Amino acid sequence: MSVADENEKWFHSILHSFPCKIIEEQTLWGQAVCRVWLPNEEDAQ
């Protein structure tokens, strides 16, 4: 694994029990909504 870029946002998904990366953030009706990438799923959710 390469050194992470300082702008990358990696977290641990409790639901999936796996690291995830936030790839998009929006505010919808005053609530934060994020699109995440799960490397083990090879898909964005």
Number of C-alpha atoms within 10 A of each C-alpha: 3 4 5 9 7 6 6 10 13 14 12 12 13 9 6 11 8 13 15 20 18 16 14 12 11 11 9 8 7 7 8 9 12 14 14 20 18 18 12 10 10 8 9 14 11
